[in-house]
Amino acid sequence: MKLTVIGCSGSLPGPDSPASCYLVEAAGFRLLLDLGSGALGPLQRVLDLHDIDAVLLSHLHPDHCLDVCGLYIALRYGPGAQPGRRLPVYGPAGTGPRLSAAYGPDQGRQLSDVFAFHDVVAGEWELGPFSLRSARVAHPVEAYAHRLEHAGRVLVYSGDCAPSEGLDALTAGADLALIEAAFAESPDNPPGYHHTAREAGELAARVQVGRLVVTHVPPWHDPVDAASAASAAFAGDVQPARAFATYDV
């Protein structure tokens, strides 16, 4: 698998990166993990939008899904439009109505004309060349982390979530774990929202991942500092996510 970070800024686009979006490629299949605020523009530097094979949304906060509305415009009206093709979009229950409401009325046209929406549930399933296992994770809205396997290799994407035993089980032995670290260390952090960078490192150490990429760091925190905090808990390879960084998994 090849992973390309399109956007990794937490909660909103930052000066150096759009919000969450990750391109995973294997066997000619191109899967987007999330398509958050500001990601659609930079995505076009690495991919023709008509070449996307599927979109998998971790949850329905705007920094993870809102640019699906712009993708609708590109696929419906842009050059190379393919009438009758419906791009699969997988997400929590209600993804189609939620994104349609965000887009707004368009003289009877619907996002479902361009997208085939599917509900994600916890468990094992197949998508293109990937064997997936999805797990519900701790976040204020319905949210999922995903484990992708292909050709004996494993990539895990946490989405947004607090630490949990379910995420530990999903992440165990991953070759690369893409784990959010939105919170700085503070006794005032509300429970059930996000990891700190130290918690991301502790997760990597507990379940023995091969490589940890710390992501979803908001613009008011430093990704390098986050990676350093994670390294204090995990002796393995730790890197901060950067827009347009690529990884062979």
ZAMARGU-4260 file (C-alpha; in steps of 0.2 Angstrom, whole numbers, plus 5000, padded with zeros to 4 digits):
<rodrens>
0) 5000/5000/5000 | 5005/5018/4997 | 4999/5031/5009 | 4999/5050/5004 | 4995/5063/5017
5) 4984/5076/5008 | 4978/5085/5024 | 4982/5082/5042 | 4978/5098/5052 | 4966/5095/5067
10) 4949/5102/5068 | 4951/5115/5054 | 4963/5119/5040 | 4980/5126/5045 | 4992/5137/5036
15) 5003/5122/5031 | 4989/5109/5028 | 4971/5106/5025 | 4960/5096/5037 | 4960/5077/5037
20) 4962/5068/5020 | 4973/5053/5016 | 4975/5044/5000 | 4978/5025/5000 | 4983/5016/4984
25) 4985/4997/4981 | 4983/4987/4966 | 4977/5002/4955 | 4963/5006/4968 | 4963/5024/4975
30) 4954/5026/4992 | 4952/5042/5001 | 4951/5041/5020 | 4941/5056/5025 | 4939/5072/5014
35) 4939/5086/5026 | 4939/5105/5025 | 4951/5112/5012 | 4958/5095/5006 | 4949/5095/4989
40) 4961/5108/4981 | 4978/5100/4986 | 4971/5083/4982 | 4971/5088/4963 | 4990/5090/4964
45) 4992/5071/4965 | 4976/5064/4958 | 4963/5067/4944 | 4947/5068/4955 | 4938/5056/4942
50) 4951/5043/4947 | 4945/5041/4965 | 4938/5024/4967 | 4930/5026/4984 | 4929/5038/4999
55) 4928/5031/5017 | 4923/5044/5031 | 4928/5041/5049 | 4914/5052/5055 | 4904/5068/5050
60) 4913/5082/5058 | 4917/5095/5045 | 4936/5093/5046 | 4933/5075/5040 | 4919/5076/5027
65) 4914/5093/5021 | 4924/5093/5005 | 4913/5079/4998 | 4902/5093/4994 | 4915/5101/4982
70) 4919/5084/4975 | 4901/5083/4970 | 4903/5099/4959 | 4919/5092/4951 | 4911/5075/4947
75) 4895/5082/4941 | 4900/5097/4931 | 4918/5097/4928 | 4928/5091/4913 | 4928/5072/4911
80) 4911/5070/4920 | 4905/5052/4918 | 4885/5052/4918 | 4878/5037/4927 | 4893/5034/4937
85) 4890/5034/4956 | 4906/5035/4967 | 4905/5024/4983 | 4905/5034/4999 | 4906/5025/5015
90) 4902/5033/5032 | 4892/5033/5048 | 4873/5031/5047 | 4865/5046/5039 | 4880/5052/5029
95) 4870/5055/5013 | 4857/5066/5021 | 4870/5075/5032 | 4881/5080/5017 | 4866/5084/5006
100) 4860/5096/5019 | 4877/5104/5020 | 4877/5106/5001 | 4859/5113/5001 | 4845/5112/4988
105) 4850/5112/4970 | 4835/5113/4959 | 4830/5095/4962 | 4848/5088/4960 | 4854/5077/4974
110) 4871/5071/4980 | 4865/5053/4978 | 4865/5056/4959 | 4884/5056/4960 | 4888/5046/4976
115) 4882/5029/4981 | 4881/5031/5000 | 4884/5016/5011 | 4883/5014/5030 | 4899/5008/5039
120) 4896/4996/5054 | 4909/4988/5066 | 4916/4972/5059 | 4926/4965/5044 | 4922/4969/5026
125) 4930/4971/5009 | 4933/4986/4999 | 4942/4985/4982 | 4959/4976/4986 | 4958/4980/5005
130) 4952/4969/5019 | 4945/4980/5032 | 4940/4979/5050 | 4931/4994/5057 | 4928/4998/5075
135) 4917/5011/5084 | 4928/5023/5094 | 4926/5035/5108 | 4920/5052/5101 | 4905/5063/5103
140) 4898/5058/5087 | 4897/5041/5078 | 4915/5038/5073 | 4925/5023/5067 | 4943/5018/5066
145) 4949/5007/5051 | 4961/4993/5049 | 4966/4991/5031 | 4976/4975/5026 | 4983/4971/5009
150) 4997/4959/5003 | 5001/4955/5021 | 5003/4973/5026 | 4993/4983/5039 | 4988/5001/5040
155) 4977/5008/5054 | 4969/5025/5054 | 4961/5031/5070 | 4950/5045/5064 | 4946/5055/5079
160) 4944/5047/5096 | 4950/5045/5114 | 4960/5030/5119 | 4950/5013/5121 | 4953/4995/5122
165) 4944/4993/5105 | 4956/5004/5096 | 4971/4994/5104 | 4964/4978/5097 | 4961/4986/5080
170) 4979/4993/5080 | 4989/4978/5086 | 5004/4974/5076 | 5000/4987/5062 | 5015/4991/5050
175) 5009/5009/5051 | 4997/5017/5063 | 4990/5034/5059 | 4985/5040/5076 | 4977/5057/5080
180) 4985/5068/5094 | 4974/5083/5095 | 4976/5087/5113 | 4990/5094/5123 | 4993/5087/5140
185) 4981/5095/5152 | 4970/5090/5166 | 4956/5100/5158 | 4955/5089/5143 | 4937/5083/5142
190) 4935/5064/5141 | 4930/5054/5126 | 4936/5066/5113 | 4954/5064/5107 | 4971/5057/5111
195) 4986/5067/5117 | 5002/5064/5108 | 5009/5055/5123 | 4993/5043/5123 | 4996/5040/5104
200) 5014/5035/5109 | 5008/5024/5123 | 4996/5015/5111 | 5010/5012/5099 | 5020/5004/5112
205) 5006/4994/5120 | 5002/4985/5103 | 5019/4985/5095 | 5016/4995/5079 | 5030/4996/5066
210) 5029/5015/5063 | 5018/5028/5071 | 5013/5044/5062 | 5005/5057/5073 | 4992/5067/5065
215) 4977/5079/5067 | 4987/5091/5077 | 4978/5108/5077 | 4986/5124/5070 | 4989/5130/5088
220) 5000/5116/5092 | 5017/5110/5084 | 5017/5093/5075 | 5036/5091/5079 | 5032/5094/5098
225) 5018/5081/5096 | 5030/5068/5088 | 5043/5071/5102 | 5030/5069/5115 | 5024/5052/5107
230) 5042/5047/5106 | 5044/5048/5125 | 5032/5034/5126 | 5036/5024/5111 | 5054/5019/5106
235) 5050/5015/5088 | 5049/5026/5072 | 5038/5041/5076 | 5035/5055/5063 | 5023/5070/5062
240) 5011/5069/5048 | 5015/5082/5034 | 5005/5087/5019 | 5011/5077/5004 | 5022/5066/5014
245) 5021/5048/5007 | 5024/5031/5015 | 5026/5014/5008 | 5016/5002/5020
</rodrens>
